[in-house]
Amino acid sequence: MKNLLLMLLLLGINQIGLTQESNNSPTLPRTGIKTALLGSLIYPGLKVGVERPYKIIQVDKEKKWGIKTILKERYLTANLGYYYHPNFHDNLYLLLERQKRRQHMNGWFTETAPGIGFSRTFLGDEAYAVSDEGQVDKLSLAGHNYALVSLSVGLGYNFEIKLGQPLKIYTKASLLGMFPSNSDLYLRPTIELGVAFSTSSFLPATPKLLNKHKTKRS
């Protein structure tokens, strides 16, 4: 009887240890849907997108007070953006980004993302074309096509780390470059304030997980 009680006690301690280890394990990211208010200088706009993780590097650093864990998350992101510049044009663009996020276990994260894409502008006023013969025709949906490059930096908070809620809030500043244009490269700064949420059923992802352990320097 004593041996049986001892075995049950050891089994219970082992299960508690496994549960604690599981609870302390970082929450890995999932595919997220993003939506944001977008501003280009003082011009209003919107932005929606999808971010899909493909690689996670878990870095454990030995500190005097214990182990500090950081997740270096890598995403591929597709975005559709729009802003309205009064008396000039409407700009609709598709942007693909390679997103690098540094997720801390207190919930805060920083990120950077270079991107490439395509932009189509639509003139805000009526436009006309005059042929060599002098014939004037009104143009519908007049505008220009541009190649697009971008670079952005962001700061946000991940509610899933501490509260278990699959929700992030973030702000991001970007510099868009559209070419060719009259000035060879047309630069447009933007800033966005948005949210991202995820579910286990939307585009399930299995990112590659790597672990790195850094010992404390003596």
Residue frames as a rotation matrix with the C-alpha (Angstrom) as fourth column:
MET 1
0.564 0.826 0.000 0.00
0.826 -0.564 0.000 0.00
0.000 0.000 -1.000 0.00
LYS 2
0.438 -0.487 -0.756 2.82
0.148 -0.790 0.595 2.37
-0.887 -0.373 -0.274 0.88
ASN 3
-0.631 -0.709 0.315 4.53
0.393 0.058 0.918 1.62
-0.669 0.703 0.242 -2.44
LEU 4
-0.131 0.683 0.719 1.29
0.981 -0.013 0.192 2.36
0.140 0.731 -0.668 -4.30
LEU 5
0.792 0.425 -0.437 0.85
0.527 -0.839 0.138 5.70
-0.308 -0.340 -0.889 -2.51
LEU 6
0.013 -0.891 -0.453 4.48
0.121 -0.448 0.886 6.59
-0.993 -0.066 0.102 -3.25
MET 7
-0.652 -0.216 0.727 4.03
0.695 0.214 0.687 5.81
-0.303 0.953 0.010 -6.95
LEU 8
0.329 0.863 0.382 0.85
0.924 -0.377 0.055 7.92
0.192 0.335 -0.922 -7.11
LEU 9
0.674 -0.148 -0.723 2.64
0.302 -0.838 0.453 10.80
-0.674 -0.525 -0.521 -5.36
LEU 10
-0.418 -0.906 -0.068 5.58
0.211 -0.169 0.963 10.70
-0.884 0.388 0.261 -7.76
LEU 11
-0.436 0.348 0.830 3.21
0.900 0.155 0.408 10.52
0.013 0.925 -0.381 -10.72
GLY 12
0.663 0.738 -0.127 1.30
0.745 -0.666 0.023 13.56
-0.068 -0.110 -0.992 -9.44
ILE 13
0.325 -0.636 -0.700 4.50
0.099 -0.713 0.694 15.56
-0.941 -0.295 -0.168 -8.96
ASN 14
-0.658 -0.586 0.472 5.62
0.478 0.159 0.864 14.63
-0.582 0.794 0.176 -12.48
GLN 15
-0.029 0.746 0.666 2.28
0.984 -0.095 0.150 15.75
0.175 0.660 -0.731 -13.96
ILE 16
0.768 0.264 -0.584 2.45
0.448 -0.872 0.195 19.06
-0.458 -0.411 -0.788 -12.08
GLY 17
-0.158 -0.924 -0.347 5.94
0.126 -0.367 0.921 19.62
-0.979 0.102 0.175 -13.45
LEU 18
-0.642 -0.039 0.766 4.76
0.746 0.199 0.636 18.94
-0.178 0.979 -0.099 -16.99
THR 19
0.433 0.882 0.188 1.82
0.897 -0.442 0.007 21.29
0.089 0.166 -0.982 -16.59
GLN 20
0.588 -0.281 -0.759 4.04
0.205 -0.856 0.475 24.09
-0.783 -0.435 -0.445 -15.29
GLU 21
-0.543 -0.831 0.118 6.45
0.285 -0.050 0.957 23.62
-0.790 0.554 0.264 -18.16
SER 22
-0.342 0.509 0.790 3.58
0.935 0.103 0.339 23.79
0.091 0.855 -0.511 -20.66
ASN 23
0.693 0.679 -0.241 2.14
0.708 -0.704 0.052 26.94
-0.134 -0.207 -0.969 -19.05
ASN 24
0.337 -0.653 -0.678 5.53
0.055 -0.705 0.707 28.66
-0.940 -0.275 -0.202 -19.15
SER 25
-0.400 -0.485 0.778 6.08
0.778 0.269 0.568 27.86
-0.484 0.832 0.270 -22.80
PRO 26
-0.739 0.093 -0.667 5.74
-0.264 -0.951 0.160 30.88
-0.620 0.294 0.728 -25.11
THR 27
0.318 0.907 0.277 2.58
0.199 0.222 -0.955 31.19
-0.927 0.358 -0.110 -27.18
LEU 28
-0.683 -0.614 0.396 3.49
0.475 0.040 0.879 30.70
-0.556 0.788 0.264 -30.83
PRO 29
-0.491 0.491 -0.719 1.93
-0.552 -0.814 -0.179 33.05
-0.673 0.310 0.671 -33.42
ARG 30
-0.165 0.537 0.827 -0.78
0.668 0.678 -0.306 32.12
-0.725 0.502 -0.471 -35.90
THR 31
-0.637 0.048 0.769 -1.99
0.689 -0.412 0.597 33.56
0.346 0.910 0.229 -39.18
GLY 32
-0.401 0.444 -0.801 -3.52
0.556 -0.577 -0.598 36.96
-0.728 -0.685 -0.016 -38.47
ILE 33
0.140 0.527 0.838 -5.97
0.917 -0.389 0.091 39.30
0.374 0.756 -0.538 -40.17
LYS 34
-0.597 -0.470 -0.650 -4.97
0.681 -0.726 -0.100 42.96
-0.424 -0.502 0.753 -39.98
THR 35
0.306 0.631 0.713 -7.02
0.821 -0.555 0.138 46.12
0.483 0.543 -0.687 -40.40
ALA 36
-0.351 -0.566 -0.746 -5.84
0.831 -0.556 0.030 49.66
-0.431 -0.609 0.666 -39.80
LEU 37
0.886 0.411 -0.216 -6.59
0.306 -0.866 -0.396 53.33
-0.349 0.284 -0.893 -40.21
LEU 38
-0.010 -0.905 0.425 -4.00
0.982 0.072 0.175 54.72
-0.189 0.419 0.888 -42.60
GLY 39
0.829 0.222 -0.514 -2.78
0.168 -0.974 -0.149 58.26
-0.534 0.037 -0.845 -42.95
SER 40
0.088 -0.795 0.600 -0.51
0.985 -0.020 -0.171 59.70
0.148 0.606 0.782 -45.63
LEU 41
-0.871 -0.333 0.362 0.63
0.203 -0.914 -0.353 62.94
0.448 -0.233 0.863 -44.02
ILE 42
-0.756 0.652 0.056 -2.82
-0.394 -0.385 -0.835 64.43
-0.523 -0.653 0.548 -43.30
TYR 43
-0.314 0.639 -0.702 -4.70
-0.886 0.067 0.458 62.38
0.340 0.766 0.546 -45.90
PRO 44
0.024 0.409 0.912 -7.04
-0.798 0.557 -0.229 59.64
-0.602 -0.723 0.340 -44.64
GLY 45
-0.180 -0.056 -0.982 -7.05
-0.797 0.593 0.112 56.01
0.576 0.803 -0.152 -45.72
LEU 46
0.664 0.395 0.635 -7.52
-0.669 0.694 0.267 52.36
-0.335 -0.602 0.724 -44.79
LYS 47
-0.309 -0.767 -0.562 -5.40
-0.861 0.477 -0.177 49.23
0.404 0.429 -0.808 -44.91
VAL 48
0.701 0.467 0.539 -6.25
-0.634 0.755 0.171 45.53
-0.327 -0.461 0.825 -44.59
GLY 49
-0.044 -0.786 -0.616 -3.95
-0.864 0.340 -0.371 42.53
0.501 0.516 -0.695 -44.76
VAL 50
0.973 0.220 -0.076 -3.01
-0.166 0.884 0.436 39.01
0.163 -0.412 0.897 -43.75
GLU 51
0.053 -0.983 0.178 0.21
-0.974 -0.090 -0.208 38.04
0.220 -0.162 -0.962 -41.94
ARG 52
0.925 0.238 -0.295 1.34
-0.221 0.971 0.093 34.41
0.309 -0.021 0.951 -42.06
PRO 53
0.392 -0.825 0.408 4.25
-0.783 -0.066 0.618 33.17
-0.483 -0.562 -0.672 -39.88
TYR 54
0.806 -0.162 -0.569 6.82
-0.303 0.712 -0.633 30.91
0.508 0.683 0.525 -41.53
LYS 55
-0.009 -0.829 -0.560 9.68
0.485 0.486 -0.727 30.82
0.875 -0.278 0.397 -39.00
ILE 56
0.873 0.229 0.430 10.03
-0.276 -0.493 0.825 31.38
0.401 -0.839 -0.367 -35.25
ILE 57
-0.123 -0.936 -0.329 13.37
0.251 0.291 -0.923 31.63
0.960 -0.196 0.199 -33.45
GLN 58
0.914 0.405 -0.023 13.05
0.091 -0.148 0.985 31.26
0.395 -0.902 -0.172 -29.69
VAL 59
-0.097 -0.977 0.187 16.01
0.046 -0.193 -0.980 32.86
0.994 -0.086 0.064 -27.93
ASP 60
0.886 0.289 -0.363 16.57
0.343 0.119 0.932 32.04
0.312 -0.950 0.006 -24.24
LYS 61
0.048 -0.874 0.484 19.11
-0.112 -0.486 -0.867 34.26
0.993 -0.013 -0.121 -22.49
GLU 62
0.202 -0.073 -0.977 20.53
0.894 0.420 0.154 33.49
0.399 -0.905 0.150 -19.07
LYS 63
0.153 -0.099 0.983 20.24
-0.224 -0.972 -0.064 36.46
0.962 -0.211 -0.171 -16.72
LYS 64
-0.845 -0.490 0.214 21.10
-0.283 0.071 -0.957 36.87
0.454 -0.869 -0.198 -13.04
TRP 65
-0.481 0.744 0.464 17.41
-0.772 -0.108 -0.626 36.67
-0.416 -0.660 0.626 -12.19
GLY 66
0.115 0.523 0.844 16.63
-0.009 0.851 -0.526 33.76
-0.993 0.053 0.102 -14.50
ILE 67
-0.591 -0.255 0.765 15.89
0.685 0.341 0.644 33.05
-0.425 0.905 -0.027 -18.17
LYS 68
-0.160 0.509 -0.846 14.76
-0.387 -0.821 -0.421 35.83
-0.908 0.260 0.328 -20.52
THR 69
-0.334 0.147 0.931 12.88
0.704 0.696 0.143 34.59
-0.627 0.703 -0.336 -23.60
ILE 70
-0.214 0.247 -0.945 12.42
-0.569 -0.818 -0.085 36.50
-0.794 0.519 0.316 -26.86
LEU 71
0.205 0.328 0.922 10.65
0.595 0.706 -0.384 35.26
-0.777 0.627 -0.050 -29.98
LYS 72
-0.596 -0.369 -0.713 12.07
-0.401 -0.633 0.663 36.39
-0.695 0.681 0.230 -33.30
GLU 73
0.114 0.799 0.590 9.04
0.354 0.522 -0.776 35.93
-0.928 0.298 -0.223 -35.55
ARG 74
-0.868 -0.387 -0.312 9.14
-0.182 -0.336 0.924 35.96
-0.462 0.859 0.221 -39.35
TYR 75
0.093 0.977 0.192 6.04
0.251 0.164 -0.954 36.60
-0.964 0.137 -0.230 -41.45
LEU 76
-0.900 -0.065 0.431 5.02
0.433 -0.250 0.866 36.97
0.051 0.966 0.253 -45.06
THR 77
-0.307 0.768 -0.563 2.36
0.374 -0.446 -0.813 39.68
-0.875 -0.460 -0.150 -45.26
ALA 78
-0.633 0.239 0.736 -0.02
0.709 -0.203 0.675 40.77
0.311 0.949 -0.041 -48.01
ASN 79
-0.429 0.429 -0.795 -1.69
0.448 -0.664 -0.599 44.19
-0.785 -0.613 0.093 -47.69
LEU 80
-0.170 0.445 0.879 -4.23
0.880 -0.333 0.339 46.21
0.443 0.831 -0.335 -49.63
GLY 81
-0.436 -0.101 -0.894 -4.02
0.670 -0.700 -0.248 49.93
-0.601 -0.707 0.372 -48.89
TYR 82
0.056 0.498 0.866 -5.90
0.848 -0.481 0.222 53.04
0.526 0.722 -0.449 -49.92
TYR 83
-0.310 -0.007 -0.951 -5.64
0.661 -0.720 -0.211 56.75
-0.683 -0.694 0.227 -49.18
TYR 84
0.480 0.610 0.631 -7.33
0.868 -0.435 -0.240 59.86
0.128 0.662 -0.738 -50.56
HIS 85
-0.597 -0.672 -0.438 -5.34
0.651 -0.725 0.226 62.99
-0.469 -0.150 0.870 -51.44
PRO 86
0.423 0.879 -0.220 -7.92
0.557 -0.444 -0.702 65.79
-0.715 0.174 -0.677 -52.05
ASN 87
0.823 0.035 -0.567 -7.59
-0.347 -0.759 -0.551 67.62
-0.450 0.650 -0.613 -55.36
PHE 88
-0.220 -0.932 -0.288 -4.81
-0.906 0.086 0.414 65.28
-0.361 0.353 -0.863 -56.44
HIS 89
-0.294 0.132 -0.947 -5.56
-0.589 0.755 0.288 61.56
0.753 0.642 -0.145 -56.58
ASP 90
0.707 0.374 0.600 -6.83
-0.676 0.604 0.421 58.39
-0.205 -0.704 0.680 -54.91
ASN 91
-0.276 -0.867 -0.414 -4.14
-0.881 0.401 -0.253 55.77
0.385 0.295 -0.874 -54.41
LEU 92
0.810 0.472 0.349 -4.91
-0.555 0.809 0.193 52.04
-0.191 -0.350 0.917 -54.26
TYR 93
-0.023 -0.919 -0.393 -1.97
-0.895 0.194 -0.401 49.70
0.445 0.342 -0.827 -53.76
LEU 94
0.959 0.155 -0.235 -1.06
-0.072 0.942 0.328 46.07
0.272 -0.298 0.915 -53.15
LEU 95
0.191 -0.916 0.353 1.98
-0.890 -0.313 -0.331 45.50
0.413 -0.251 -0.875 -50.96
LEU 96
0.805 -0.075 -0.588 3.87
0.201 0.968 0.151 42.28
0.558 -0.240 0.794 -50.11
GLU 97
0.395 -0.635 0.664 6.16
-0.826 -0.562 -0.046 42.41
0.402 -0.530 -0.746 -47.08
ARG 98
0.127 -0.445 -0.886 8.70
0.419 0.834 -0.359 40.24
0.899 -0.325 0.293 -45.28
GLN 99
0.566 0.296 0.769 8.00
-0.460 -0.661 0.593 41.09
0.684 -0.689 -0.238 -41.68
LYS 100
-0.323 -0.707 -0.629 10.52
0.403 0.499 -0.767 40.67
0.856 -0.501 0.124 -38.83
ARG 101
0.534 0.599 0.597 8.97
-0.363 -0.475 0.801 40.92
0.764 -0.645 -0.036 -35.37
ARG 102
-0.656 -0.719 -0.230 10.73
0.027 0.283 -0.959 40.83
0.755 -0.635 -0.166 -32.01
GLN 103
0.377 0.924 0.054 8.21
-0.177 0.015 0.984 39.59
0.909 -0.381 0.169 -29.44
HIS 104
-0.725 -0.580 0.372 8.94
-0.438 -0.028 -0.899 40.05
0.532 -0.814 -0.233 -25.74
MET 105
-0.558 0.479 -0.677 7.26
0.579 0.810 0.096 37.97
0.594 -0.339 -0.729 -23.05
ASN 106
-0.751 0.357 -0.555 5.77
0.311 -0.550 -0.775 41.09
-0.582 -0.755 0.302 -21.41
GLY 107
0.261 0.927 0.271 3.55
0.653 0.038 -0.757 41.45
-0.711 0.374 -0.595 -24.49
TRP 108
0.555 -0.073 -0.829 5.30
-0.395 -0.900 -0.185 44.32
-0.733 0.430 -0.528 -26.28
PHE 109
0.246 -0.513 0.822 6.86
0.778 0.611 0.149 43.83
-0.579 0.603 0.549 -29.70
THR 110
0.101 -0.278 -0.955 8.78
-0.506 -0.841 0.191 45.79
-0.857 0.464 -0.226 -32.32
GLU 111
0.339 0.059 0.939 8.96
0.609 0.747 -0.267 45.05
-0.717 0.662 0.217 -36.02
THR 112
-0.306 -0.395 -0.866 10.47
-0.548 -0.671 0.499 46.07
-0.778 0.628 -0.010 -39.33
ALA 113
0.222 0.448 0.866 9.29
0.488 0.718 -0.496 45.18
-0.844 0.533 -0.059 -42.83
PRO 114
-0.719 -0.346 -0.603 10.64
-0.399 -0.504 0.766 45.87
-0.569 0.791 0.224 -46.32
GLY 115
0.073 0.832 0.550 8.08
0.298 0.508 -0.808 45.45
-0.952 0.223 -0.211 -49.09
ILE 116
-0.958 -0.230 -0.169 7.40
-0.099 -0.289 0.952 45.53
-0.268 0.930 0.254 -52.81
GLY 117
-0.214 0.947 0.240 4.16
0.524 0.318 -0.790 45.98
-0.824 -0.043 -0.565 -54.67
PHE 118
-0.651 0.166 0.741 2.01
0.694 -0.265 0.669 47.75
0.307 0.950 0.058 -57.24
SER 119
-0.480 0.463 -0.745 0.20
0.345 -0.681 -0.646 51.08
-0.806 -0.567 0.168 -57.02
ARG 120
-0.431 0.433 0.792 -2.59
0.823 -0.172 0.542 52.54
0.371 0.885 -0.282 -59.12
THR 121
-0.740 0.188 -0.646 -3.59
0.238 -0.826 -0.512 56.17
-0.629 -0.532 0.566 -58.74
PHE 122
-0.085 0.792 0.605 -6.86
0.986 -0.021 0.166 57.70
0.145 0.611 -0.779 -59.92
LEU 123
-0.864 -0.291 0.411 -7.01
0.296 -0.954 -0.054 61.41
0.408 0.076 0.910 -60.69
GLY 124
-0.630 0.605 -0.487 -9.40
0.550 -0.096 -0.830 63.35
-0.549 -0.790 -0.272 -58.51
ASP 125
-0.111 0.570 -0.814 -10.69
-0.428 -0.766 -0.478 65.65
-0.897 0.295 0.330 -61.27
GLU 126
0.824 0.457 0.334 -11.98
0.131 0.420 -0.898 65.04
-0.551 0.784 0.286 -64.77
ALA 127
-0.267 -0.956 -0.120 -9.23
-0.140 -0.085 0.987 64.31
-0.954 0.280 -0.111 -67.28
TYR 128
0.845 0.511 -0.157 -9.18
-0.180 -0.005 -0.984 64.67
-0.503 0.860 0.087 -71.06
ALA 129
-0.168 -0.871 0.461 -6.92
0.447 0.350 0.823 63.46
-0.878 0.345 0.331 -73.84
VAL 130
0.573 0.265 -0.776 -6.24
-0.477 -0.662 -0.578 65.48
-0.667 0.701 -0.252 -77.00
SER 131
0.506 -0.348 0.789 -5.24
0.644 0.761 -0.077 63.59
-0.574 0.547 0.610 -80.15
ASP 132
-0.596 -0.801 -0.050 -2.84
0.504 -0.423 0.753 64.88
-0.625 0.424 0.656 -82.80
GLU 133
-0.551 0.480 0.682 -5.89
0.681 -0.215 0.700 65.79
0.483 0.850 -0.209 -84.87
GLY 134
-0.854 0.172 0.491 -7.23
-0.341 -0.898 -0.277 67.95
0.393 -0.404 0.826 -82.03
GLN 135
0.111 0.928 -0.356 -9.98
-0.110 0.368 0.923 65.59
0.988 -0.064 0.143 -80.96
VAL 136
-0.603 -0.244 0.759 -10.76
-0.727 -0.223 -0.649 65.84
0.327 -0.944 -0.043 -77.24
ASP 137
0.085 0.589 -0.803 -11.89
0.012 0.806 0.592 62.74
0.996 -0.060 0.061 -75.37
LYS 138
0.319 0.109 0.941 -12.90
-0.906 -0.255 0.337 62.43
0.277 -0.961 0.018 -71.74
LEU 139
-0.476 -0.579 -0.662 -10.95
-0.295 0.814 -0.500 59.75
0.828 -0.043 -0.559 -69.87
SER 140
0.699 0.687 0.198 -12.66
-0.483 0.251 0.839 57.44
0.527 -0.682 0.507 -67.39
LEU 141
0.944 -0.329 -0.026 -10.66
0.216 0.554 0.804 56.24
-0.250 -0.765 0.594 -64.37
ALA 142
0.619 -0.750 0.235 -7.67
-0.046 -0.333 -0.942 58.26
0.784 0.572 -0.241 -65.46
GLY 143
0.860 -0.395 0.323 -4.52
-0.384 -0.084 0.919 57.70
-0.336 -0.915 -0.224 -63.46
HIS 144
0.189 -0.895 -0.403 -1.07
-0.852 0.054 -0.521 56.15
0.489 0.442 -0.752 -63.40
ASN 145
0.940 -0.018 -0.341 0.50
0.131 0.941 0.311 52.77
0.315 -0.337 0.887 -62.65
TYR 146
0.307 -0.864 0.399 3.56
-0.872 -0.423 -0.247 52.60
0.382 -0.272 -0.883 -60.41
ALA 147
0.110 -0.407 -0.907 5.94
0.400 0.853 -0.335 50.03
0.910 -0.325 0.256 -59.07
LEU 148
0.681 0.268 0.681 6.08
-0.481 -0.537 0.692 50.30
0.552 -0.800 -0.237 -55.30
VAL 149
-0.211 -0.703 -0.680 8.76
0.457 0.544 -0.704 49.77
0.864 -0.459 0.207 -52.64
SER 150
0.627 0.469 0.622 8.37
-0.332 -0.562 0.758 50.38
0.705 -0.682 -0.196 -48.93
LEU 151
-0.516 -0.681 -0.520 10.12
0.346 0.390 -0.853 50.25
0.784 -0.620 0.035 -45.59
SER 152
0.400 0.748 0.530 8.27
-0.324 -0.425 0.845 50.32
0.857 -0.510 0.072 -42.27
VAL 153
-0.823 -0.516 -0.238 8.94
0.085 0.304 -0.949 50.16
0.562 -0.801 -0.206 -38.54
GLY 154
0.144 0.975 0.167 6.33
-0.259 -0.126 0.958 49.42
0.955 -0.182 0.234 -35.90
LEU 155
-0.924 -0.280 0.262 5.51
-0.307 0.131 -0.943 49.02
0.230 -0.951 -0.207 -32.23
GLY 156
-0.013 0.985 -0.170 2.68
-0.535 0.137 0.834 47.00
0.845 0.102 0.526 -30.72
TYR 157
-0.552 -0.055 0.832 1.26
-0.801 0.313 -0.510 44.92
-0.232 -0.948 -0.217 -27.90
ASN 158
-0.492 0.298 -0.818 0.23
-0.300 0.824 0.481 41.25
0.817 0.482 -0.316 -28.08
PHE 159
-0.005 0.595 0.804 -2.67
-0.984 -0.147 0.103 40.48
0.179 -0.790 0.586 -25.71
GLU 160
0.714 0.291 -0.637 -2.22
-0.289 0.951 0.110 36.71
0.638 0.105 0.763 -26.20
ILE 161
-0.284 -0.925 -0.252 1.04
-0.040 0.274 -0.961 36.66
0.958 -0.262 -0.115 -24.25
LYS 162
-0.953 -0.133 0.271 -0.46
-0.248 -0.170 -0.954 37.70
0.173 -0.976 0.129 -20.90
LEU 163
-0.404 0.891 0.208 -4.23
-0.762 -0.202 -0.615 37.48
-0.506 -0.407 0.761 -21.32
GLY 164
-0.656 0.106 0.748 -4.62
0.267 0.959 0.098 34.61
-0.706 0.264 -0.657 -23.80
GLN 165
0.489 0.845 -0.218 -6.61
0.121 -0.313 -0.942 36.80
-0.864 0.435 -0.255 -26.21
PRO 166
-0.112 -0.578 0.808 -5.58
0.885 0.312 0.346 36.42
-0.452 0.754 0.477 -29.93
LEU 167
0.841 0.437 0.320 -5.46
0.525 -0.802 -0.284 40.18
0.132 0.407 -0.904 -30.46
LYS 168
-0.296 -0.927 -0.232 -2.69
0.917 -0.343 0.201 42.67
-0.266 -0.154 0.952 -31.18
ILE 169
0.909 0.397 -0.129 -2.73
0.339 -0.882 -0.328 46.45
-0.244 0.254 -0.936 -31.43
TYR 170
-0.064 -0.987 0.147 0.04
0.891 0.010 0.454 48.29
-0.450 0.160 0.879 -33.24
THR 171
0.818 0.151 -0.555 1.22
-0.122 -0.897 -0.425 51.49
-0.562 0.415 -0.715 -34.83
LYS 172
0.136 -0.744 0.655 3.50
0.813 0.462 0.355 51.57
-0.566 0.484 0.667 -37.84
ALA 173
0.456 -0.114 -0.883 5.33
-0.390 -0.917 -0.083 54.26
-0.800 0.382 -0.462 -39.79
SER 174
0.267 -0.297 0.917 6.18
0.734 0.680 0.006 53.59
-0.625 0.671 0.399 -43.44
LEU 175
-0.151 -0.317 -0.936 7.89
-0.494 -0.796 0.350 55.27
-0.856 0.515 -0.036 -46.35
LEU 176
0.493 0.404 0.771 6.41
0.476 0.617 -0.627 54.40
-0.729 0.676 0.112 -49.75
GLY 177
-0.425 -0.636 -0.644 8.39
-0.355 -0.537 0.765 54.92
-0.833 0.554 0.003 -52.93
MET 178
0.521 0.670 0.529 6.52
0.338 0.407 -0.849 54.88
-0.784 0.621 -0.014 -56.26
PHE 179
-0.314 -0.675 -0.668 8.30
-0.524 -0.463 0.715 54.92
-0.792 0.575 -0.208 -59.63
PRO 180
-0.683 -0.690 0.240 8.64
0.726 -0.677 0.117 55.91
0.081 0.254 0.964 -62.38
SER 181
0.509 0.785 -0.353 7.19
0.771 -0.599 -0.219 59.38
-0.383 -0.161 -0.910 -61.89
ASN 182
0.857 -0.151 0.494 8.04
0.202 -0.782 -0.590 62.91
0.475 0.605 -0.639 -63.01
SER 183
0.539 -0.684 0.493 10.64
-0.835 -0.512 0.203 63.09
0.113 -0.520 -0.846 -60.24
ASP 184
-0.295 -0.637 -0.712 11.93
-0.579 0.712 -0.397 59.52
0.760 0.295 -0.579 -60.91
LEU 185
-0.588 0.131 -0.798 10.95
0.584 0.752 -0.307 58.43
0.560 -0.646 -0.519 -57.37
TYR 186
-0.071 0.686 0.724 7.81
-0.395 -0.686 0.611 59.69
0.916 -0.242 0.320 -55.66
LEU 187
-0.812 -0.315 -0.491 8.12
0.312 0.476 -0.822 59.35
0.493 -0.821 -0.288 -51.86
ARG 188
0.053 0.886 0.460 5.11
-0.441 -0.393 0.807 59.25
0.896 -0.246 0.370 -49.57
PRO 189
-0.940 -0.335 0.072 5.32
-0.196 0.354 -0.915 58.77
0.281 -0.873 -0.398 -45.76
THR 190
0.101 0.987 -0.125 2.38
-0.300 0.150 0.942 57.02
0.948 -0.057 0.312 -44.07
ILE 191
-0.877 -0.250 0.411 1.40
-0.466 0.231 -0.854 56.11
0.119 -0.940 -0.319 -40.54
GLU 192
-0.109 0.857 -0.504 -1.14
-0.270 0.462 0.845 53.54
0.957 0.228 0.181 -39.45
LEU 193
-0.657 0.066 0.751 -2.92
-0.742 0.121 -0.660 52.51
-0.135 -0.990 -0.031 -36.29
GLY 194
-0.048 0.613 -0.789 -4.41
-0.720 0.526 0.453 49.05
0.692 0.590 0.416 -36.40
VAL 195
0.147 0.154 0.977 -5.40
-0.802 0.597 0.027 45.74
-0.579 -0.787 0.212 -34.86
ALA 196
-0.386 -0.228 -0.894 -4.60
-0.709 0.693 0.129 42.16
0.590 0.684 -0.429 -35.82
PHE 197
0.106 0.451 0.886 -6.54
-0.854 0.497 -0.151 39.11
-0.509 -0.741 0.438 -34.72
SER 198
-0.600 -0.391 -0.698 -6.18
-0.691 0.694 0.205 35.39
0.404 0.605 -0.686 -35.41
THR 199
0.484 0.687 0.542 -8.10
-0.816 0.578 -0.003 32.14
-0.315 -0.441 0.841 -35.11
SER 200
-0.334 -0.647 0.686 -6.88
-0.384 0.757 0.528 28.57
-0.861 -0.087 -0.501 -35.25
SER 201
0.206 0.539 0.817 -9.18
0.509 0.654 -0.560 27.81
-0.836 0.531 -0.139 -38.20
PHE 202
0.937 0.151 -0.314 -8.07
-0.147 -0.645 -0.750 30.63
-0.316 0.749 -0.582 -40.53
LEU 203
0.657 -0.700 -0.280 -5.20
-0.349 0.047 -0.936 29.56
0.668 0.713 -0.213 -42.84
PRO 204
0.940 -0.304 0.158 -3.51
-0.032 0.381 0.924 27.30
-0.341 -0.873 0.349 -40.24
ALA 205
0.534 -0.834 -0.135 0.26
-0.571 -0.239 -0.785 27.73
0.623 0.497 -0.604 -40.29
THR 206
0.919 -0.372 -0.130 3.06
0.364 0.678 0.639 25.47
-0.149 -0.634 0.759 -39.06
PRO 207
0.742 -0.667 0.070 6.07
-0.569 -0.682 -0.459 27.79
0.354 0.301 -0.885 -38.88
LYS 208
0.304 -0.760 -0.575 9.54
0.405 0.649 -0.644 26.32
0.862 -0.036 0.505 -38.52
LEU 209
0.954 0.067 0.291 10.62
-0.236 -0.427 0.873 26.56
0.183 -0.902 -0.391 -34.89
LEU 210
0.141 -0.968 -0.206 14.27
0.336 0.243 -0.910 27.04
0.931 0.059 0.360 -33.93
ASN 211
0.964 0.128 -0.233 15.75
0.255 -0.204 0.945 27.36
0.074 -0.971 -0.229 -30.44
LYS 212
0.068 -0.963 0.261 18.81
0.203 -0.242 -0.949 29.28
0.977 0.118 0.179 -29.33
HIS 213
0.858 0.120 -0.500 20.24
0.503 0.000 0.864 29.37
0.104 -0.993 -0.060 -25.83
LYS 214
0.216 -0.783 0.583 22.63
0.008 -0.596 -0.803 32.12
0.976 0.178 -0.122 -24.80
THR 215
0.299 -0.193 -0.934 24.59
0.902 0.376 0.211 31.63
0.311 -0.906 0.287 -21.59
LYS 216
0.998 0.052 -0.039 25.38
0.064 -0.896 0.440 34.46
-0.012 -0.442 -0.897 -19.21
ARG 217
0.332 -0.933 0.139 28.83
0.145 -0.095 -0.985 35.92
0.932 0.348 0.103 -19.65
SER 218
0.549 -0.217 -0.807 31.05
0.833 0.219 0.508 35.63
0.067 -0.951 0.300 -16.63
